[in-house]
Structures are given as structure tokens and as C-alpha cells.
Amino acid sequence: MKSVFENFITRSGTRLMDGDKELKFVSLNYPQATSDKPWEQRNAIKTIKTMGGNVTRSYVIPVFNGHNDKWAYVKGVDENGKLIFNEDALNELDNLLAVCNEYGIRLIIPFVDHWHWVGGMESYVWLAGLSEGESPIRGTFYQWAWKFYTEEKPRDLFKQMIAHVLERENSVTGIKYKDDKAILCWETGNELGGNPECQDLHDEELSEWTKDIISFIKCLDSNHLVLDGRMSTTKRSRSAGNPADILGAHYYEGDFAKRCADETELVHEEAGKPYILGEFGTYIKADPCIKVFEQARIHHANGVMMWSLRAHKDGFGFYFHDEDGYWASYHWPGFPAGDYYGETEIVRSIYAYAQIANGKADTYEEARLIPIPGPETEEAPVLYEDSFENGNVADIKWRGVVGGAYYEIQRANGRVSETADEFGWTTVAGEKEYVFDSGKNIEVDGVDCINCIPGFNDITAVDGQTYSYRLRACNESGKGVWSNIVTVENVCHKI
């Protein structure tokens, strides 16, 4: 498969370089990158590109934690102390890298998690038989997990995984991961060290582990940079003894804007290396986000990514991830359903600062006036025939496309062919009705009902009649292409 990339990303002092051009970025994390379906991955990558992003970040390589045997890449350890791999578990990452190569989006891939969500450092300690008799329980952090940094056996298992990933041949492209230009850099891990108190306590052992792991990576892969995956930088991590090419941090406490300004300056001055703010979140208004982006711009941070983007489902609506009840995942181009956590104004601020990073504007005041792109025309929405089951027109559903802030829905009397002209179509939902496909999943008995977001109810349809339907995505910048046409006989309304 042909890639749009000509170069691997390199480092020149504090700058990241794509050939002779500097790489800067403002974007979002894409945590479902290794679990979404192929169409959903493509939708997410097209969304990031539409938002002006040129980089995203996946979540970590999953390892067995006692509960995820079907999708963990590391399944266990054999009698010879060698890891057992589930080769199919990274097929989604294979496909994602193929799509990134196609659309020109660079990917940051962290190797291991400090936390337990998909199997983290505690899983390697457990698989090494050093968990003090306890099996990992989701939602729990164990003190024995710190053995990951000090004990030889879990480190050996971790290195086995790294070597296996670097040598993996992509099942879609045929390219080994270590030779894939879509990978911006490897990240030693996600939020290693945890909160500042724990990181300070384990700073020395984490620094020694980082040196060893990065040296191991670089012996196997001379093409890619390595990002130090600590939760935040320290005096020791910013020293000349750290072989990382890039330093980074995640912000979930304190004054994010001030921290970004201060840490960028410290990394550039003390380490002489690029700095990436890999995650920040918790804000429910755009103003504090804009302050972070502005400080990143002023102090020349190399990249900033918010947490986090969710894609359209290969079905109806978007994936939705709630954070602590009030702060949630973002969906482009923003929807009224996300007003309670400032979705639209926040994603539009990301878009504006991405224009600055891409050299299309110098200030936020200029960038915020750049119109967003119209809905994509590469593909059309898919109007689902089975949403009209038994003639019901009270829950019409479709698969959406990138950029659809709302959908224009039209109806015609009788059966209409796909080649029909505009004559006879009546708009039953347009800009005024503002019908969209985003919103929080309805909970049924405490469990997210992923298909329960209500569709469009055509209240003006007359029971017993035959109608044809079509729709297209719209936003303030334009309209997309029409969907397929679905004809419904003997219509009725069943809420």
C-alpha cells in the first residue's frame, strides 16, 4: 500500500522535523483506536484530518489482566518463560496504521499503562509470578505493581512484547511496525509514575528503567523517536542522562495553562528536546482550554492533544464516553447534546489552534474566523432500511459522516428510484429542525444501551401511505451528498 509520507519524523534540538519542515500539532487522543471497527477507524482519522490535526495517539498495547483474554495482545507466559501472543488482537492497529498512511495522520503508540484498564504494568508483574498471591482486579492499583520497574522478570517479559511489536508485519500493508512512517514515535508508557507524589518517590528507579527500555527500543528500531511516557517531567527526566528524544506530560490537576508554559520552557532549556502535552481534560468550557493552547503557542510547545475523540459508530450515532459524570468525549463538529460540557466551543477551539499550528493563521483571533469544512463528500450517509421495520417511521436511523452538524431529511410520495431528480421531494427536517445523531447513550437498568439514542420521528407522515426517504449531512459551511433511498410501504408510527 502506498503511503503519503516521505519521511520518518526526526528531531533537531527542540524541534520535531518532517524532512526540512517543522512538525507542530494540536489534536485529540483517539483511545478507541485499537478496538474500533475498520469503518469507525477511518471515520475517526478523517475527522482528525478535517479538524486540522496531523497527529493522534492510540491507547496502550493490551496485556492479559484476567478479564480481557479475547483482545489482549499478550495472552500469557509458556513453560519456557516466553510470552504467548494473540496475533489477531492487533489487527485493528494494523488497519489503523494503514488508514493513517492513507490520510497523512501520524500516530503515537504507548507500550504499557501505569493503570489497569486494558492491562498495565501490574499485569506483567502478575504474569511474572510476583503479585504476592493476588490476581489483578479491574479498578485497583496494587503496591506490588511497582516491581515492574525493579524486577528482572517483568522487565524481560515487557521487552519480549516490545520486540514482538517492532518486528510485527502489518497484516494490511505488509510493512513491519519498525519501518512504518505513519508512526511518529513510540511512547515508553502511559502516565508512568502516576501522581506527582508517587512519581517523586519512584523517580530514581523509573529513570533507570527508562534508560534501559529506550536503549532496548533503539537497538531494534533506528527509524523512530521515543517519547518518555511519564505523567510529568522531573529534574532527573530532563537531565542529559535520559535517552528519550521527546519529553511529555498529562495534565489533570492544577493550572494547566501555567504548567504548560513552565514545563515547555524547562524541557526546552534543560533537556534541549521537544515537549508534547499528550493529554489534558476535565474542562467544560472553551476559555480554559484556549488558555492552554495559547500558552503552548507562546512557549512553542511541539504538540498538544486533548482527551479525547470518539468516532461515529458503524451503526447509528457516536460512541460516547462519560468522565466523572460531567465531562465527556468529544464529537465533531459539536452538538447541542454536548452543551453541558462545552463540546462545540471546545472542538472549535481545537480546530482554530490546529490552523495556527499548520501555519494558516498567526493568532486565535484570525484562526477562529476560518470556516470549518463542509460535510465530507467522499462517502454518503447510509439510511438504514431496517430502521423502518414493519413500516415504522418513528425511529428513522442512519450511519453518519464526518462534518454533519445536522441532517436534512426528505420524503417523496410513492416509490422513487436512486436516479430520480429533485422533483417531488419534500424536506421534512432541515436546519430549523436541527436533527442530529449525537447524544449520550440511554441507560437501561444501569447499563448503556448503545442503540437506544432515538432516531428521527416523521410525525407528518400519514399512516398507510407509501413514501421514499433520503438524507444528507449539513453544517454552516455546506451540504454533503445524498444517502441511499429507502421506500417504506404502509407506514405507521410506533414510538
C-alpha positions as CSV (number, residue, x, y, z in Angstrom):
1,M,0.0,0.0,0.0
2,K,1.3,3.4,-0.9
3,S,1.8,5.9,1.9
4,V,1.5,9.7,1.6
5,F,4.5,10.0,4.0
6,E,8.0,10.5,2.6
7,N,9.9,10.8,5.9
8,F,10.2,9.4,9.4
9,I,9.9,12.2,12.0
10,T,13.3,13.3,13.3
11,R,14.5,15.7,16.0
12,S,16.6,18.8,15.6
13,G,17.3,20.3,19.0
14,T,13.9,21.3,20.4
15,R,12.1,20.9,17.1
16,L,10.3,17.9,15.5
17,M,11.1,17.7,11.8
18,D,9.3,16.2,8.9
19,G,12.1,16.3,6.4
20,D,13.1,20.0,6.3
21,K,9.8,21.2,7.7
22,E,9.0,21.6,11.4
23,L,6.1,19.4,12.7
24,K,3.7,21.0,15.2
25,F,0.2,19.9,16.1
26,V,-3.0,20.5,18.0
27,S,-5.2,17.5,18.0
28,L,-7.0,14.9,20.2
29,N,-6.3,11.4,21.6
30,Y,-8.1,8.6,19.9
31,P,-8.3,6.0,22.7
32,Q,-10.6,3.5,20.9
33,A,-8.1,3.3,18.1
34,T,-7.3,-0.4,18.8
35,S,-10.9,-1.5,19.4
36,D,-13.0,0.3,16.8
37,K,-14.2,-1.4,13.6
38,P,-12.3,-0.6,10.4
39,W,-15.0,1.8,9.1
40,E,-15.1,3.6,12.5
41,Q,-11.3,4.0,12.4
42,R,-11.4,5.5,9.0
43,N,-14.2,7.9,10.2
44,A,-12.1,8.9,13.2
45,I,-9.0,9.6,11.2
46,K,-10.9,11.6,8.6
47,T,-12.4,13.6,11.5
48,I,-9.0,14.4,12.9
49,K,-7.8,15.5,9.4
50,T,-10.9,17.6,9.0
51,M,-10.2,19.3,12.3
52,G,-6.7,20.2,11.1
53,G,-4.9,17.5,13.1
54,N,-1.9,15.8,11.7
55,V,-1.2,13.6,14.7
56,T,-3.2,11.4,17.1
57,R,-2.4,9.0,19.9
58,S,-3.7,5.5,20.5
59,Y,-4.1,3.8,23.8
60,V,-1.6,1.2,25.0
61,I,-0.8,-2.4,23.8
62,P,-3.3,-4.5,25.8
63,V,-2.0,-7.3,28.0
64,F,-3.9,-10.0,29.8
65,N,-5.3,-8.9,33.2
66,G,-7.5,-11.9,33.9
67,H,-10.5,-10.3,32.2
68,N,-9.6,-9.5,28.6
69,D,-8.3,-12.7,27.1
70,K,-10.2,-12.2,23.8
71,W,-8.5,-8.9,22.9
72,A,-5.2,-8.8,24.9
73,Y,-2.2,-8.9,22.6
74,V,-0.1,-10.6,25.4
75,K,-2.1,-13.7,26.5
76,G,0.2,-15.3,28.9
77,V,3.6,-17.0,29.5
78,D,4.6,-20.5,28.4
79,E,6.6,-23.0,30.4
80,N,9.9,-21.6,28.9
81,G,9.1,-18.1,30.1
82,K,8.2,-16.8,26.7
83,L,5.2,-14.6,26.1
84,I,2.2,-16.1,24.3
85,F,0.7,-13.6,21.8
86,N,-2.7,-13.2,20.3
87,E,-1.7,-12.2,16.8
88,D,-5.3,-11.2,15.9
89,A,-5.5,-8.7,18.8
90,L,-3.5,-6.1,16.8
91,N,-5.4,-6.4,13.5
92,E,-7.2,-3.2,14.4
93,L,-3.9,-1.4,14.9
94,D,-2.7,-2.8,11.6
95,N,-5.8,-1.3,9.9
96,L,-5.4,2.0,11.7
97,L,-1.8,2.4,10.6
98,A,-2.9,1.7,7.0
99,V,-5.6,4.4,7.3
100,C,-3.1,6.8,8.9
101,N,-0.7,6.2,6.0
102,E,-3.5,6.9,3.5
103,Y,-4.7,10.2,5.1
104,G,-1.5,11.6,6.4
105,I,-2.0,11.3,10.2
106,R,1.0,10.4,12.4
107,L,0.4,8.1,15.3
108,I,1.9,8.0,18.8
109,I,1.8,4.5,20.3
110,P,2.4,4.0,24.1
111,F,3.6,0.5,25.0
112,V,2.3,0.0,28.6
113,D,-0.2,1.6,31.0
114,H,0.5,2.7,34.6
115,W,-3.1,1.9,35.1
116,H,-5.1,-1.3,34.9
117,W,-7.8,-0.5,32.3
118,V,-6.6,-2.8,29.5
119,G,-3.8,-4.5,31.4
120,G,-0.9,-2.4,32.6
121,M,2.4,-2.8,34.4
122,E,0.6,-4.8,37.1
123,S,-0.2,-7.5,34.5
124,Y,3.5,-8.0,33.7
125,V,4.3,-8.4,37.4
126,W,1.4,-10.8,37.8
127,L,2.4,-12.9,34.7
128,A,6.0,-12.9,36.2
129,G,4.6,-14.6,39.4
130,L,5.5,-11.6,41.6
131,S,2.0,-10.4,42.5
132,E,2.2,-11.6,46.1
133,G,-0.6,-14.1,45.6
134,E,-3.1,-11.6,44.3
135,S,-4.8,-11.6,40.8
136,P,-5.4,-8.1,39.3
137,I,-8.9,-6.8,39.8
138,R,-10.2,-4.1,37.5
139,G,-10.3,-0.7,39.2
140,T,-7.5,-1.5,41.7
141,F,-3.9,-0.3,41.9
142,Y,-1.5,-2.6,43.8
143,Q,1.7,-1.6,45.5
144,W,3.4,-4.7,44.2
145,A,2.9,-3.3,40.7
146,W,6.0,-1.1,41.3
147,K,8.1,-4.2,40.9
148,F,7.6,-3.7,37.2
149,Y,10.5,-1.2,37.3
150,T,12.8,-3.1,39.6
151,E,12.4,-6.8,39.0
152,E,14.2,-8.5,36.1
153,K,11.4,-11.0,35.1
154,P,8.6,-8.5,34.4
155,R,11.1,-6.3,32.5
156,D,12.2,-9.2,30.4
157,L,8.5,-10.0,29.6
158,F,7.9,-6.4,28.7
159,K,11.0,-6.4,26.4
160,Q,9.6,-9.5,24.7
161,M,6.4,-7.6,23.9
162,I,8.3,-4.6,22.5
163,A,10.4,-6.8,20.3
164,H,7.4,-8.6,19.0
165,V,5.5,-5.4,18.2
166,L,8.5,-3.8,16.5
167,E,9.0,-6.8,14.3
168,R,5.3,-7.3,13.6
169,E,4.4,-7.3,9.9
170,N,1.2,-5.3,9.3
171,S,-1.4,-7.7,8.0
172,V,-2.9,-4.9,5.8
173,T,0.2,-3.1,4.4
174,G,2.9,-5.8,4.8
175,I,5.2,-3.3,6.4
176,K,6.9,-4.0,9.7
177,Y,6.0,-1.6,12.5
178,K,9.6,-0.5,12.9
179,D,9.6,0.5,9.3
180,D,6.2,2.3,9.2
181,K,6.4,6.1,8.6
182,A,2.9,6.7,10.0
183,I,4.3,6.1,13.5
184,L,5.5,9.4,14.8
185,C,7.2,7.9,17.9
186,W,7.0,5.1,20.4
187,E,6.0,6.1,23.9
188,T,7.5,4.1,26.8
189,G,4.1,4.1,28.5
190,N,1.0,5.9,29.6
191,E,1.2,8.2,32.6
192,L,4.2,6.3,34.1
193,G,4.8,7.1,37.7
194,G,1.2,8.2,38.3
195,N,0.5,11.2,40.5
196,P,3.4,13.6,41.4
197,E,3.8,12.1,44.9
198,C,4.3,8.6,43.6
199,Q,6.5,9.8,40.8
200,D,8.8,11.6,43.1
201,L,9.0,8.5,45.3
202,H,9.9,6.2,42.4
203,D,11.9,8.8,40.3
204,E,15.3,7.1,40.5
205,E,14.1,3.6,39.7
206,L,11.8,4.9,36.9
207,S,14.7,6.8,35.4
208,E,16.9,3.7,35.4
209,W,14.1,1.7,33.8
210,T,13.5,4.4,31.2
211,K,17.2,4.4,30.1
212,D,17.2,0.6,29.8
213,I,13.9,0.4,27.9
214,I,14.7,3.2,25.4
215,S,18.2,1.7,24.7
216,F,16.5,-1.6,24.0
217,I,14.0,0.0,21.6
218,K,16.7,1.9,19.8
219,C,18.8,-1.2,19.3
220,L,15.8,-2.8,17.4
221,D,14.4,0.3,15.7
222,S,16.6,3.1,14.3
223,N,13.8,4.8,12.4
224,H,11.5,6.1,15.2
225,L,11.9,8.6,18.0
226,V,11.0,7.6,21.6
227,L,8.8,9.7,23.9
228,D,9.3,9.4,27.7
229,G,5.8,8.4,28.9
230,R,5.9,9.8,32.4
231,M,2.9,11.5,33.8
232,S,5.0,14.7,34.1
233,T,8.7,15.6,33.8
234,T,11.1,15.8,36.7
235,K,14.6,17.3,37.1
236,R,16.0,13.8,36.6
237,S,14.0,13.1,33.5
238,R,15.0,16.5,32.0
239,S,18.7,15.7,32.6
240,A,21.3,14.7,30.0
241,G,21.1,11.1,31.3
242,N,17.7,10.5,29.8
243,P,18.0,9.0,26.3
244,A,14.4,9.9,25.3
245,D,14.1,12.0,22.2
246,I,10.9,13.7,23.3
247,L,9.5,14.6,26.8
248,G,5.8,14.8,27.6
249,A,3.2,15.1,30.3
250,H,-0.5,14.8,31.0
251,Y,-2.5,17.4,33.0
252,Y,-5.5,16.6,35.1
253,E,-4.8,18.7,38.2
254,G,-3.5,22.2,38.8
255,D,-3.3,25.2,36.5
256,F,-2.9,23.6,33.1
257,A,-2.0,26.8,31.2
258,K,0.7,27.7,33.7
259,R,2.0,24.2,33.8
260,C,2.2,24.0,30.0
261,A,4.1,27.3,29.9
262,D,6.5,26.3,32.7
263,E,7.1,22.7,31.6
264,T,7.7,23.6,27.9
265,E,10.3,26.2,28.9
266,L,12.0,23.7,31.3
267,V,12.2,20.9,28.8
268,H,13.4,23.1,26.0
269,E,16.0,24.9,28.2
270,E,17.2,22.0,30.5
271,A,16.8,19.0,28.2
272,G,17.1,20.7,24.8
273,K,14.3,18.4,23.5
274,P,10.8,18.7,22.1
275,Y,7.9,18.8,24.5
276,I,4.4,17.3,23.9
277,L,1.4,17.9,26.2
278,G,0.0,14.4,25.5
279,E,-3.3,14.7,27.3
280,F,-5.4,17.2,29.2
281,G,-9.1,17.3,30.1
282,T,-11.7,18.0,32.7
283,Y,-12.7,21.4,31.4
284,I,-16.3,22.0,30.5
285,K,-15.9,25.4,28.8
286,A,-13.6,26.6,26.0
287,D,-12.0,29.5,27.8
288,P,-9.6,27.5,30.0
289,C,-8.8,25.2,27.0
290,I,-7.9,28.3,24.9
291,K,-5.6,29.5,27.7
292,V,-3.7,26.1,27.5
293,F,-3.5,26.3,23.7
294,E,-2.3,29.9,23.8
295,Q,0.4,29.2,26.3
296,A,1.5,26.2,24.2
297,R,1.7,28.6,21.2
298,I,3.6,31.3,23.0
299,H,6.1,29.0,24.5
300,H,6.5,26.8,21.4
301,A,5.2,23.5,22.7
302,N,5.7,21.0,19.9
303,G,2.3,19.3,20.2
304,V,-0.9,19.4,22.3
305,M,-3.6,16.8,22.4
306,M,-6.9,16.9,24.4
307,W,-8.6,13.8,25.8
308,S,-10.5,12.6,23.8
309,L,-12.2,11.9,20.4
310,R,-14.9,9.3,19.8
311,A,-15.9,8.3,16.3
312,H,-19.2,7.6,14.6
313,K,-20.4,4.1,15.2
314,D,-20.7,1.7,12.2
315,G,-24.3,2.0,13.1
316,F,-26.4,4.9,14.4
317,G,-24.8,7.8,16.4
318,F,-21.4,8.2,18.0
319,Y,-19.5,6.4,20.7
320,F,-19.8,8.2,24.0
321,H,-17.5,8.1,27.0
322,D,-18.5,9.8,30.2
323,E,-15.8,11.1,32.5
324,D,-16.9,11.6,36.2
325,G,-20.5,12.4,35.2
326,Y,-19.9,15.9,33.8
327,W,-17.0,15.8,31.4
328,A,-17.2,13.6,28.3
329,S,-15.7,12.6,25.0
330,Y,-15.8,15.0,22.0
331,H,-17.6,14.6,18.7
332,W,-17.0,16.8,15.6
333,P,-18.3,19.4,14.7
334,G,-20.0,19.6,18.1
335,F,-23.6,19.1,19.1
336,P,-26.3,20.6,21.4
337,A,-26.2,17.2,23.2
338,G,-22.8,18.1,24.4
339,D,-23.6,21.6,25.6
340,Y,-23.3,20.6,29.3
341,Y,-19.6,20.0,28.8
342,G,-18.9,22.7,26.2
343,E,-18.4,20.3,23.3
344,T,-19.0,22.6,20.4
345,E,-17.0,25.6,21.6
346,I,-14.1,23.3,22.7
347,V,-13.8,21.3,19.5
348,R,-14.0,24.6,17.5
349,S,-11.1,26.0,19.6
350,I,-9.1,22.8,18.8
351,Y,-9.8,23.4,15.1
352,A,-8.7,27.1,15.4
353,Y,-5.4,26.3,17.1
354,A,-4.7,23.5,14.6
355,Q,-4.9,26.1,11.9
356,I,-2.2,28.1,13.8
357,A,0.0,25.0,14.2
358,N,-0.4,24.3,10.4
359,G,0.6,27.9,9.5
360,K,-2.8,29.0,8.3
361,A,-3.2,31.8,10.9
362,D,-0.9,33.6,13.3
363,T,-3.4,34.3,16.2
364,Y,-6.5,32.8,17.6
365,E,-8.5,35.9,16.6
366,E,-7.5,35.1,12.9
367,A,-7.9,31.4,13.2
368,R,-11.4,31.4,14.8
369,L,-12.7,33.2,11.6
370,I,-11.6,30.3,9.4
371,P,-14.7,28.4,8.4
372,I,-14.9,24.8,9.2
373,P,-15.0,22.4,6.2
374,G,-18.4,21.4,4.9
375,P,-19.5,17.8,5.4
376,E,-17.4,15.2,3.6
377,T,-18.3,14.2,0.1
378,E,-16.0,11.1,0.0
379,E,-18.9,9.0,1.2
380,A,-22.6,9.4,1.8
381,P,-24.7,8.6,4.9
382,V,-26.3,5.2,4.9
383,L,-30.0,5.3,5.6
384,Y,-30.9,2.0,7.4
385,E,-33.7,0.1,5.8
386,D,-34.2,-2.0,8.9
387,S,-35.0,1.2,11.0
388,F,-38.3,1.2,9.1
389,E,-39.3,-2.2,10.4
390,N,-42.9,-3.0,9.7
391,G,-43.4,0.4,8.1
392,N,-42.5,2.3,11.2
393,V,-41.3,5.9,10.6
394,A,-41.0,7.0,14.2
395,D,-37.4,5.9,14.7
396,I,-35.5,6.5,11.4
397,K,-31.8,5.9,11.8
398,W,-28.6,6.2,9.6
399,R,-24.9,6.0,9.7
400,G,-23.4,9.5,9.7
401,V,-20.5,11.1,8.0
402,V,-17.7,13.5,9.0
403,G,-18.8,17.1,9.5
404,G,-22.6,16.5,9.8
405,A,-23.8,19.0,12.4
406,Y,-27.4,18.2,11.4
407,Y,-29.2,16.2,8.7
408,E,-31.6,17.3,6.0
409,I,-34.2,14.6,5.6
410,Q,-36.5,14.4,2.6
411,R,-39.6,12.4,1.7
412,A,-41.3,11.7,-1.6
413,N,-44.7,10.1,-2.3
414,G,-44.6,6.6,-3.5
415,R,-41.6,4.6,-4.8
416,V,-38.7,6.7,-6.1
417,S,-35.6,5.3,-7.8
418,E,-32.0,6.1,-7.0
419,T,-31.8,8.1,-10.2
420,A,-34.8,10.3,-9.6
421,D,-34.4,14.0,-10.0
422,E,-35.3,16.7,-7.4
423,F,-38.9,16.9,-8.4
424,G,-41.3,15.6,-5.8
425,W,-39.1,15.6,-2.7
426,T,-40.3,17.4,0.4
427,T,-38.0,18.4,3.2
428,V,-39.4,17.1,6.5
429,A,-36.3,18.0,8.6
430,G,-33.8,20.8,7.8
431,E,-31.7,23.5,9.5
432,K,-34.6,24.7,11.6
433,E,-35.4,21.2,13.0
434,Y,-31.7,20.6,13.6
435,V,-31.9,16.8,13.6
436,F,-28.5,15.3,14.6
437,D,-27.1,11.9,15.5
438,S,-25.1,12.6,18.7
439,G,-26.0,12.2,22.3
440,K,-25.3,10.2,25.4
441,N,-26.4,6.6,25.3
442,I,-29.6,5.9,27.3
443,E,-29.1,3.8,30.4
444,V,-31.3,0.7,30.8
445,D,-31.1,-0.9,34.2
446,G,-27.8,0.9,34.8
447,V,-26.2,-0.4,31.6
448,D,-25.5,1.7,28.5
449,C,-28.0,0.8,25.8
450,I,-25.7,1.5,22.8
451,N,-28.5,1.6,20.2
452,C,-31.1,3.5,22.3
453,I,-30.4,7.0,21.1
454,P,-33.7,7.9,19.4
455,G,-33.8,8.4,15.6
456,F,-35.9,10.8,13.6
457,N,-39.7,10.6,14.0
458,D,-41.5,11.7,10.9
459,I,-44.7,12.9,12.6
460,T,-46.1,14.4,9.4
461,A,-46.2,11.0,7.5
462,V,-49.7,9.7,7.0
463,D,-50.3,6.1,8.2
464,G,-51.0,3.6,5.5
465,Q,-49.2,5.6,2.7
466,T,-46.1,4.6,0.8
467,Y,-43.1,7.0,1.0
468,S,-39.5,7.2,-0.1
469,Y,-36.8,8.7,2.1
470,R,-33.3,10.1,1.8
471,L,-31.0,12.4,3.8
472,R,-27.7,14.3,3.7
473,A,-25.3,15.8,6.2
474,C,-25.1,19.6,6.6
475,N,-23.3,22.2,8.6
476,E,-22.8,26.0,8.4
477,S,-20.3,25.6,5.6
478,G,-22.2,23.4,3.2
479,K,-24.1,20.2,2.5
480,G,-22.9,16.7,1.8
481,V,-24.1,14.1,-0.7
482,W,-27.4,12.3,-0.6
483,S,-27.8,8.9,1.1
484,N,-29.3,5.9,-0.5
485,I,-33.1,6.0,-0.9
486,V,-35.4,3.7,1.2
487,T,-39.0,3.1,0.2
488,V,-41.5,2.3,3.0
489,E,-44.9,0.9,2.4
490,N,-47.9,1.1,4.7
491,V,-46.2,3.5,7.1
492,C,-47.1,3.7,10.8
493,H,-45.9,5.4,13.9
494,K,-44.7,3.2,16.8
495,I,-42.8,5.1,19.5
